[in-house]
Amino acid sequence: MIQSNEQTEVQPLKLGELGAVAGRGGAWLERQLDLVRDIKVTVRASMGSSEMTIAALFALREGDVVTLDRDTDAPIDILLEGNLIARGQLVAAGDRFGLRITEILDSGKL
């Protein structure tokens, strides 16, 4: 519901108030995670990319090789909803590909 400022009293939020709530510890955080624990998200792995013209794209045939912008030993980017969150190594996990997490990125450095 949207209300006009004339009907609603608005007060500035003090950031210290947020810090006090966050400082309550693990039990508080665990309760908050319970609210979102079962929400599905999309995690993608990116080995690299390549730029080409539309003509080059349509000229691709079976057996052609598209060179990516990464070295073969470069880590694989792991993205959560399009945001880089970690890096890893490509591994075989049974009859599927898998990723071994080698680095979890600090959100302040992204």
C-alpha positions in Angstrom: 0.0 0.0 0.0 1.3 3.5 -0.9 0.6 6.3 1.4 1.3 10.0 0.9 3.9 11.6 3.2 1.1 13.8 4.7 -0.5 10.7 6.2 2.6 8.8 7.3 5.2 9.9 9.9 8.6 9.2 8.4 11.7 9.0 10.6 15.3 8.5 9.5 16.8 5.0 10.2 19.9 5.0 12.3 22.4 2.5 11.0 23.5 1.7 14.6 20.0 0.1 15.0 20.8 -2.4 12.3 24.1 -3.3 13.8 22.5 -4.0 17.1 20.1 -6.5 15.5 22.9 -8.2 13.5 25.0 -8.4 16.6 22.6 -10.9 18.3 24.6 -13.8 17.1 24.1 -17.1 15.4 20.7 -17.9 16.7 19.3 -14.8 15.2 21.0 -15.5 11.9 19.8 -19.1 11.9 16.2 -17.9 12.3 16.6 -15.4 9.4 18.0 -18.2 7.2 15.0 -20.4 8.0 12.9 -17.8 6.2 14.7 -18.3 2.9 16.3 -21.7 3.2 14.0 -23.4 0.7 14.0 -20.7 -2.0 15.5 -22.0 -5.2 18.2 -20.0 -6.9 20.2 -20.4 -10.1 23.9 -21.2 -9.9 25.9 -21.2 -13.1 29.5 -22.0 -13.9 31.3 -20.0 -16.6 34.4 -21.3 -18.3 34.9 -18.1 -20.3 33.4 -16.3 -23.3 34.2 -15.4 -26.9 33.1 -12.6 -29.1 32.3 -13.1 -32.8 30.2 -11.6 -35.5 26.8 -12.9 -36.4 28.2 -14.1 -39.7 30.9 -16.1 -37.8 28.3 -17.6 -35.5 26.1 -18.8 -38.4 29.1 -20.2 -40.1 29.9 -22.6 -37.2 29.8 -26.2 -38.1 30.1 -29.5 -36.2 33.7 -30.0 -35.2 34.6 -26.3 -35.2 36.4 -24.9 -32.1 35.5 -21.7 -30.4 38.4 -20.3 -28.5 37.4 -18.8 -25.1 39.1 -15.9 -23.4 40.5 -18.1 -20.6 43.6 -20.2 -20.2 43.0 -23.9 -19.8 44.2 -23.8 -16.1 42.2 -20.7 -15.2 39.5 -21.1 -12.4 35.9 -21.5 -13.4 33.6 -18.6 -12.3 30.6 -19.6 -10.1 27.7 -17.2 -10.4 24.6 -16.9 -8.2 21.8 -15.2 -10.1 24.4 -13.7 -12.4 26.7 -12.4 -9.6 30.2 -13.8 -9.2 30.4 -15.5 -5.7 33.2 -18.1 -6.0 35.7 -19.8 -8.2 36.5 -23.5 -8.7 38.1 -26.3 -10.7 36.3 -28.5 -13.2 36.2 -32.1 -12.0 34.6 -35.4 -13.0 31.8 -36.3 -10.6 30.8 -39.8 -11.7 29.4 -39.5 -15.2 28.8 -35.7 -14.9 30.9 -32.6 -14.6 31.3 -31.0 -11.2 33.1 -28.0 -9.6 35.4 -28.2 -6.7 35.2 -24.8 -4.9 38.6 -23.3 -4.5 37.7 -19.8 -3.5 34.7 -18.1 -2.0 34.8 -14.4 -2.8 34.3 -11.7 -0.1 31.2 -9.8 -1.1 33.0 -6.5 -0.2 35.6 -7.2 -2.9 33.2 -8.0 -5.8 
